[in-house]
Amino acid sequence: MAVGNYIEAVEIIRRLEGGITRPFLCRASNDKHYVAKGLELPPNERIAELLCARLAAQFGLPIPEHGYIYIDPALLRYNLEARNDLGPGDSYALAYVADAADLLYSQAQQVPSDLQKAVFIFDYWVGNGDRQLGPFGGRPNLLMCGIDNRLQLIDHNQAFKWPLDAQKFAESHVFGPSNRTWKLDLIDRVEYSQRMHDTAMRFHDLCLDVPDEWRESIGKPGLDILLEEIESNLMLCQSDDFWSVLQ
């Protein structure tokens, strides 16, 4: 959903068992289906989901439609699980991708190298160490669509967790040095520095419609500090230190 595009759930279909947060599948007033995350995520993680998804879209990465969805208390009246773990009010929403499955380690090198590179750099930039995959499994938080083999990014509630240990990040990331054929070079630095800078300059606008109840849960002073910290860390992409540790 674009900023300000408000939707409301009309049906809570079921709980999705995949993933740690176990979100809920909902049908919305626009007759589309969304994966909704509410009370199972603390407010700061819902904000991370929303803002990081918006940054990813601005950065040019493939990510399903996203925003927030209103859950009417009446929908929860006879659904104890959803009442306790989703809750009424505004939940984070990500469009449901019906024909997709988690990216497998054997599929990682089939992803175009330019997209691998962009995802790897983006995750380090936004402090997201939660896209791990190796030969023995992991948690890629990437979907591969069955029809056309398109990659889709999901699950960014662990973003904005700085500082990242660059070596551990690179070793565990699905597109880390042990599972790719490309290397970062000076041209990459120039190109991606500009993309990150341009995206970071829009960060303030991406925060304008954070739901009021999420803001109130954190409190205005706490939210101001959180957003200032995020924006400050995003601008570190211009520093030599940022690139000196990125493999």
N, C-alpha and C positions, 0 to 999 in steps of 0.2 A: 504494500500500500504506500502510496506517496504520502508525504507529510500532510497531515490534516484529513486524509481519506479515512473516515470513521466507519467501522462496521460493527454489527452486533450478532452474537451467536443466537441461532434459533433452535439448535439441537446439539446436545452433547452425545456423540455417537458411541465412543468407547475410549478406554485408556490404551495407549500404545505401549507395548512392553519393551520395545527396543530402546536402548540408551539408559543413562543413569537417572535422568530426571523423570522418565515415564510420563510424558505429557498426555494431553487429551486431544482426540480428534473431534472437531466440531464442524457443523455446517452453519454457514453464516447467512446473513440477510441478503447478500448478493448471490446466493446459491452456490458459492464456492466452498471448498473444504480447507480447513486450517488446522495446524498443530498449535495448540494453545498451552502456554506455560504460565501458571499463576503463583499460588502460595507455596508451591514446592520449591520455588526460587526466591531467595531474599530479594528485596527491592533493588539493591545495588547490582545483582546479577541480571535482573530483568532489564535494568538500564543498560548494562553491558551488552546484552543480547540485541537490544534495539539499536543502540548507537554503533556497535561494531558492524552489524548487518548493513546499516546505512553507509558507513565508511567503505565497506567492501563493495557495495554497489557503485559508490562514487569513484572508487579506485578502478572500476571496470571489471570486477570479478563476477562470475556467474553465481547468483544467489536467488532463491525463490522470493516471490513477493512477500513482503514482511511489514510489520507495524504492530498494532494492538487491536484487540477485539473486546467488546463489552460483553460480560457474562451477567445476564439478569438473574437476580436471586431466585426467581420462580423456576428457572431451569435446574436449580440445585436442590429443590425441595425434597425430591424422592431419590436423590443420588448422593448418599453419604460420602462416598469416596471423593467425588468431585467437589462436594461442599467443603471437605476438609483440606484437599490438596490443590484444588484449582481456585475455588473461592469466587465470590461475586466481584463485580467491578471490571477494571481493565486488566487483561492478561496480554502477555506478549504473544504474537501470532505470526506463524510462518506458513506459507501456502503448502498444502500437502502434495507431495510428488508421488503419485500412486505407482508409477512403473519403475521406481528406483530402489536400489539396494546399496548397502555400505560398500565403499570402494575396497577391493581386495588388494593385497600386497602384489599379487601377480598382475594386476591391472595398472599399477601406478606408473610404470614406464610407458604405457600406452597413451597417457595424458600428454598433449603437446608440450614441448619443453618450455615454450614461452609462458604457458599457463602454470606449469610447475614452478617456474621461477617467480612469477607474480604472487602465487599463493605463499611460497616460502618467505619472500621478503615482506609481504603484508603481515603475516603472522608474527614475525619478529618485531615489526614496527609497532603493532598494536598490543604487544605483550601477551600473545596467545600461545601458550605452550601446550595446548590441548588438541593437537592434531597429530597424534603419534601412531605410527604403524611400522611394523617390522616383519620379518619372516615368521615370527611366532605369534603374530597378532598385534592388537592394539586398538586404538580409538581414533580413527581418521577424521571423523566428523565431516566426511565428504560422501556424497551420494553419486552413484553412476546410474544414469537413466538408461533403462533397457532398450528403448526404441532407437535412440540415436546416439547413445554413448556420450551424452553430455554430462559434464561434471557440475555438481551443485554444492555450494558451501552451506553448512548448517552448524548450529550449536556454538554460540560465541559467549556463553555466560561466564567463561573463565578468562575472557580477554581483559586487558588493562591491568595485568598482574606484573608490574615491573619491580625490580630489575629481573630480567631473564638471564640465566646462565647460558651464554651463547654456545658453549661447547655442548652442554646437555641438550639444549634446544635443537642444534643441528644433528646430533646423534640420533635423536628419537623422532624427528619430524618425518612425515611420510615422504617428503621430497628432499631429505637430507643427503649429504654427500655420498653415503653408502648405497643409495638407491636412485642414482641419476647419472647422466652422462655429461651434463653441462657444468660450467664454472662461472662464477660472477666475475665480471671484468669492469674496466673503467667506463665503457659505454653503458653498461647496466647502471652504474652509479649515477651517471648523468641523467639517464632516462627516468629511473625510478625515484631519484631525489626530487625531480620536478613533479612527477605524479603524486608523490606523498605530500609535497608542499602544497600543491593545488588542492588536494583533498583536505588536508588539515585546515586550510584557509576557509573551508566551508563548514567546519565542525560546529561553530556557534549556531549556524542556521539549523543544523541537524538536531539540535537540543531543544528547539523552541517549543515543541509540543509533547515533551515528556509528560505522561499523565499526572494529573494533580495528586492523586492518591499515592503514586510512587514518590513524588517529591515530598509529600507530607510524611511518609514513612521514614524517610531519611532526615527530613528537616532542611530548611533553606540553607543554613550555614554549612551543614554537612554536604549537601548537594553542590553548593558553590565550590567547596574545597575539592570535591571529587572531579567536577568538570574542569576546574583549573588545572588539576594534576594531570588529567588525561590530555588536555590541550598542550600543556608544557612538554609532556613526554613525546607527543606526536611530532613536535617541532624539532626534536633531537635528530631527526633524519638528515638535517643539514650539517651535522657535526662529523668530524673525522672519526671520533670514537665510535659512532654508530657503525660505520662501514669497516673499521679496522678489525672488528671481531666477527663480522658476518662472513661465513664460509660459503 
